[in-house]
């Protein structure tokens, strides 16, 4: 074999080795990229699966835009996406009320998986007045596994027992403080009533006596009180004393002037006021209609506090309307969550 032929054969061999090396490297690279892509797909699939599961249970709609998913999420909700797991570089970027979840693909390009828009749902607080005549009615309200607040009148036959039952169930309970109203017959029948004609000491003693009879509470609202709450100086005296006890005040708005609410704001006391009564009628179907109105008011105003009373019909109506309230996107909360 001539020298030229040997060089040709040698050259072909070298070229073949180089081609094989290139092909091997290309195949290995593709295999690595395929592995990375598979990992990306698995992690993204798991994230989207959790989001869709949440959507089904919560009723929240999801907008799909290619690989990107967009949906609204109530503030404080945790999806537990386990973004730390695996080698895929997933990051969360929170700006204002919007969170973007992105990842870097096998080429290093950043891609968006999710865009979550956090929102605060309208809040509906229901305060149940006039607790204390019996303990039986607590059994109807105990079925309501949602935040609900109660106001107990002191010195009634079952004041202490009913309050304890409700507290033990996790409900918020406040003092329903008797204050002089326009009905003289009710004024005379109501024990522990505070009046505008009383001295400061007399008012404080009545207030302390009511709390002692009821037990420790964080706040109070007025029982009756159209006369007392309409006297700004007497309200200022009472609320100044309540502030020393770190108590909040709910204005039951019995005279439509919200004088107690205004004075509480001046004194920098956590406060709010009642906008609506849901059970002026004792008929359950009327209470249900009133709850629907309350839900609409909550959506219009972002938050609202309404009053019901310690009655079986009221408890049953609220219980039956829980799904309706949820489906309307309104959150049932305790009165502490609407204070200003």
C-alpha positions in Angstrom: 0.0 0.0 0.0 1.3 3.3 -1.1 2.1 6.1 1.4 -0.7 8.2 -0.1 -3.2 5.5 0.6 -2.0 5.1 4.1 -2.5 8.9 4.7 -6.0 8.7 3.3 -7.0 5.8 5.5 -5.4 7.5 8.5 -7.3 10.7 7.8 -10.6 8.9 7.3 -10.1 7.2 10.7 -9.4 10.5 12.4 -12.5 12.1 10.9 -14.6 9.1 11.8 -13.4 9.3 15.4 -14.2 13.1 15.5 -17.7 12.5 14.0 -18.4 9.7 16.6 -17.2 12.0 19.4 -19.4 14.9 18.2 -22.4 12.6 17.8 -21.8 11.2 21.3 -21.5 14.6 22.8 -24.6 15.8 20.9 -26.6 12.7 22.1 -25.4 13.2 25.6 -26.3 16.9 25.5 -29.7 16.1 24.2 -30.2 13.4 26.8 -29.3 16.0 29.5 -31.6 18.6 28.1 -34.4 16.0 27.9 -33.9 15.2 31.5 -34.0 18.8 32.5 -37.1 19.4 30.4 -38.7 16.3 32.0 -37.9 17.7 35.4 -39.4 21.0 34.4 -42.6 19.4 33.2 -43.0 17.3 36.4 -42.5 20.3 38.7 -44.8 22.5 36.7 -47.4 19.8 36.5 -47.3 19.3 40.3 -47.7 23.1 40.9 -50.6 23.4 38.5 -52.2 20.3 40.0 -52.2 21.9 43.4 -53.6 25.1 42.0 -56.4 23.3 40.2 -57.2 21.3 43.3 -57.5 24.5 45.3 -59.7 25.9 42.5 -62.1 23.0 42.8 -62.4 23.2 46.6 -62.6 27.0 46.8 -64.7 27.6 43.7 -62.1 30.2 42.5 -61.8 30.4 38.7 -58.5 30.1 37.0 -57.6 31.8 33.7 -55.2 29.8 31.5 -52.9 31.5 29.1 -50.5 29.0 27.6 -48.3 27.7 30.4 -49.2 30.7 32.5 -52.1 30.4 35.0 -53.8 33.5 36.6 -56.1 33.4 39.5 -57.4 35.4 42.5 -56.5 34.3 46.0 -57.8 35.5 49.3 -55.1 37.2 51.4 -53.6 35.0 54.0 -54.3 31.8 52.0 -51.3 29.4 51.7 -51.3 27.0 48.7 -48.2 25.1 50.0 -46.6 24.7 46.6 -43.3 23.2 48.0 -41.3 25.4 45.7 -38.1 24.5 47.5 -38.3 20.8 46.3 -36.3 19.6 43.3 -33.5 21.2 41.3 -35.8 23.4 39.2 -35.0 27.1 40.0 -38.4 28.4 41.0 -38.8 31.9 42.5 -41.6 33.9 44.0 -41.8 37.6 43.2 -44.3 39.6 45.4 -45.1 43.1 44.3 -48.0 44.8 46.1 -51.0 42.4 45.9 -49.6 40.4 43.0 -47.3 37.4 43.3 -45.5 36.0 40.2 -44.0 32.5 40.3 -41.3 32.0 37.7 -38.6 29.5 36.9 -35.5 29.3 34.7 -35.7 26.7 32.0 -32.8 24.5 30.7 -31.6 27.4 28.5 -31.6 29.8 31.4 -34.6 31.7 30.1 -37.1 32.9 32.8 -40.7 31.8 32.3 -43.8 32.6 34.2 -45.9 29.7 35.7 -48.4 31.5 37.9 -49.7 35.0 38.5 -51.6 35.2 41.8 -53.7 38.3 42.6 -54.4 38.6 46.3 -57.6 40.2 47.4 -59.5 41.0 50.6 -63.1 39.7 50.4 -65.9 41.8 51.7 -66.5 41.2 55.4 -69.8 40.5 57.1 -69.9 40.6 61.0 -73.0 39.4 62.7 -73.5 40.3 66.4 -76.1 38.4 68.3 -77.6 40.6 71.0 -79.6 39.8 74.2 -77.8 36.6 75.4 -78.6 35.6 79.0 -82.2 34.4 79.5 -81.4 30.7 78.9 -78.7 28.3 77.8 -80.9 26.2 75.4 -80.6 28.7 72.6 -76.8 28.2 72.5 -77.4 24.7 71.1 -78.8 26.2 67.9 -75.9 28.7 67.5 -73.3 26.0 68.3 -74.0 24.4 64.9 -72.6 27.5 63.1 -68.9 26.6 62.6 -68.0 30.1 61.6 -66.9 33.3 63.3 -69.9 34.8 65.1 -70.1 37.3 67.9 -72.5 37.6 70.9 -73.5 40.4 73.3 -74.6 39.3 76.8 -76.9 41.3 79.1 -75.7 41.2 82.7 -77.9 40.1 85.6 -80.2 37.8 83.6 -80.9 34.2 84.9 -78.3 32.5 82.7 -75.9 35.3 81.9 -72.8 33.6 83.2 -73.6 30.1 82.0 -74.6 31.1 78.5 -71.5 33.3 78.1 -69.2 30.5 79.2 -70.8 28.0 76.8 -70.4 30.4 73.8 -66.8 31.3 74.8 -65.9 27.6 75.1 -67.2 27.1 71.6 -64.8 29.7 70.4 -67.3 32.5 69.8 -66.4 36.1 70.6 -68.6 37.5 73.5 -68.9 41.1 74.6 -70.9 43.0 77.2 -74.4 44.2 76.1 -74.4 47.2 78.5 -77.8 48.4 79.6 -78.2 52.1 78.9 -81.3 54.4 79.3 -83.5 54.4 76.2 -86.8 56.1 75.3 -89.0 53.4 76.6 -89.7 54.1 80.2 -91.3 50.6 80.9 -88.1 48.9 79.6 -85.9 51.3 81.5 -87.7 50.4 84.8 -87.4 46.7 84.1 -83.7 46.7 83.2 -81.3 46.0 86.0 -77.9 47.7 86.0 -79.1 50.5 83.7 -76.8 53.6 83.4 -78.5 57.0 82.9 -77.4 60.4 81.8 -78.6 61.7 85.1 -76.0 59.6 87.0 -72.7 60.9 88.4 -69.4 59.7 86.9 -68.8 57.4 89.8 -72.3 55.9 89.6 -71.7 55.2 85.9 -68.3 53.6 86.5 -69.8 51.4 89.4 -72.6 50.2 87.1 -70.1 49.4 84.4 -67.8 47.5 86.7 -70.7 45.6 88.2 -71.9 44.5 84.8 -68.4 43.2 83.8 -68.1 41.4 87.2 -71.4 39.7 86.6 -70.6 38.7 83.1 -66.9 37.8 83.3 -63.9 39.2 81.4 -64.7 40.6 78.0 -62.7 42.7 75.5 -65.5 45.0 74.4 -69.1 46.1 74.8 -72.1 47.6 72.9 -75.2 49.4 74.2 -78.4 47.6 75.1 -81.1 50.1 74.3 -79.4 53.5 75.1 -81.0 55.9 72.7 -80.9 58.6 75.5 -77.6 57.8 77.0 -75.6 57.4 73.8 -77.1 60.7 72.5 -75.3 62.5 75.3 -71.8 63.1 74.1 -70.4 64.1 77.5 -71.7 61.0 79.3 -70.5 58.8 76.4 -67.1 60.4 76.6 -66.9 59.8 80.3 -67.9 56.1 79.9 -65.7 55.5 77.0 -62.7 57.1 78.7 -63.2 54.7 81.5 -63.6 51.7 79.1 -60.3 52.8 77.3 -58.4 52.4 80.6 -59.6 48.7 80.5 -58.5 48.3 76.9 -62.0 47.7 75.7 -63.5 48.4 72.3 -67.0 49.8 71.7 -69.7 48.9 69.2 -72.4 51.5 68.6 -75.7 49.6 68.3 -76.9 52.8 66.5 -80.3 52.9 68.3 -80.8 56.6 67.6 -79.3 56.7 64.1 -76.8 59.4 65.1 -73.9 57.1 65.9 -72.8 59.5 68.7 -71.0 56.8 70.6 -69.1 55.7 67.5 -68.0 59.3 66.9 -66.8 59.9 70.5 -65.0 56.6 70.4 -63.1 57.6 67.3 -62.2 60.9 69.0 -60.8 59.0 71.9 -58.9 56.6 69.6 -60.8 53.6 70.9 -61.3 50.6 68.5 -64.9 50.9 67.4 -67.5 50.3 64.7 -71.3 50.6 64.4 -74.3 48.6 63.4 -75.8 49.2 59.9 -78.7 46.8 59.8 -80.9 44.5 61.9 -81.5 41.1 60.4 -84.4 39.8 62.5 -86.9 42.6 63.1 -89.2 39.8 62.0 -89.2 36.5 63.8 -90.0 34.5 60.6 -87.0 32.6 59.3 -87.8 33.4 55.7 -87.7 37.1 56.5 -84.4 36.7 58.3 -83.0 34.9 55.3 -84.0 37.8 53.1 -82.4 40.2 55.5 -79.1 38.2 55.4 -79.2 38.4 51.6 -79.5 42.2 51.9 -76.6 42.2 54.4 -74.4 40.3 51.9 -75.2 42.9 49.2 -74.4 45.7 51.6 -71.1 44.0 52.5 -70.1 43.9 48.8 -71.0 47.5 48.3 -69.2 48.8 51.4 -66.4 46.2 51.7 -67.4 45.5 55.3 -70.5 45.7 57.4 -71.7 44.9 60.9 -75.3 43.7 61.4 -77.2 42.7 64.5 -79.4 39.7 65.1 -80.9 38.4 68.3 -80.6 35.3 70.6 -83.3 33.3 69.0 -83.7 29.9 67.4 -85.0 31.3 64.1 -82.1 33.6 63.8 -79.6 30.8 64.4 -81.3 28.5 61.9 -81.4 31.2 59.2 -77.7 32.0 59.6 -76.9 28.3 59.5 -78.9 27.8 56.3 -77.2 30.8 54.6 -73.6 29.9 55.2 -73.1 28.4 51.7 -74.9 31.4 50.2 -72.5 33.8 52.0 -69.5 31.8 50.8 -70.8 31.6 47.2 -71.3 35.3 47.1 -67.6 35.8 47.9 -68.3 37.4 51.3 -66.4 36.4 54.4 -68.2 35.9 57.7 -66.0 37.4 60.5 -66.1 38.3 64.1 -66.7 41.9 65.1 -63.0 42.3 66.1 -62.2 42.2 62.4 -64.3 45.2 61.4 -63.1 47.5 64.1 -61.6 50.8 63.1 
